[in-house]
């Protein structure tokens, strides 16, 4: 191992490890694309951070679609299916956290 490291250093080759470029999450992208004046990049980023800690990946995918089709949120809210009821409760809690954290 030491020989390899020495050879690399002697060759003048430098390897830099960089993190992958930051990518906006589904919620952030949907928020930014929404035609709302309050949807600033900073606020949308904050909402995404709250979503990451409040909702599962599949929930975030579903909720992101609600930005384009808010009626689907009402369908979930009014559904009697257990999974939809749980999603709605988690979504409400997420919305409350986002309102407190991102206002």
N, C-alpha and C positions, 0 to 999 in steps of 0.2 A: 504494500500500500504506500509506504514511504517513497519507494522508487517511482511509482506512478505520479505521485504528487510532485516530487522533485522534477520529473520529466516535463510535466505540464507547466510548472513555474519557469523552468529554464527555456521552454519553447515560447514563452511570452503569451501564451494563450490564457485568457481570462474568461472564466465562466461566471456569469452573473445569473443568479436565480431570482426571478421576479414573479410576483404573484400575477395571476391572470387578470386581464382588465376587468374593472368593475362592470357588472351588468345589472341593469334595472330588472327588478322582479316583475312578475305579472301584474300585481296590484299597482306598483309604481307606474308601469307603462300605461295601464288602463286609466289611471288617474291623470297622467300627463296628456293623454289623448282626449280626455273628457273635455267638453266645451264648457268649462266652468272657470270663472275668473279667479276663484280662490285656489285653483289647482296649480300652485307654484311648484317648481322643481323641489324646493326644500321641503314643502309640506308633503308632497307625494312621496318623497324619499322617507320621511318620518313615518308616514302611514305604512309604507312597506316594512319598515323595521318593526312596527307594532304587529303587523300581520304575521311576520315571520315567527314572532314569539307567541302569537295567540291562536293561529290557525294552522292546520296541517297543510301539506303541499296540495293535496286534492281539494281541500276547502278553498285555498287561495285561488286555484284555477277556476273554481266555480264562481267565487265572489268576483273575480276580475271580469267575468263575462257580464255581471250585473251592471257594470258601468255603461255598456252599450245597450243592454236590454233590462232596465229596472223592473219590468214586469215579472221577470223570472225570480226576483227577490220576493215579490208578493206571492208567487206560486209556492215558494218554499215556506214562507211565513204562514200561509194558510193550509199547508199540507198537514194531513194527519199521520203521515209516515214518521216513525220514530227517528230515523236518520235525519230527516228534514227538520224535525223539531229540535234535535240536538244541534244541528248546524245553525239554525236560527238563534238559539240561545248563545252559542259561541260567537256568532256574528255580532249580536247585540253587545256582548261583553267586549269584543274587539273594537266596535265603534265607540263605546264609552271610553276605553283606554286611549284610542287614537285622538278623541276629542280632548282629553285631558293632556296628553303628551305633545300633541302637534298643533295646538292653537296658538 
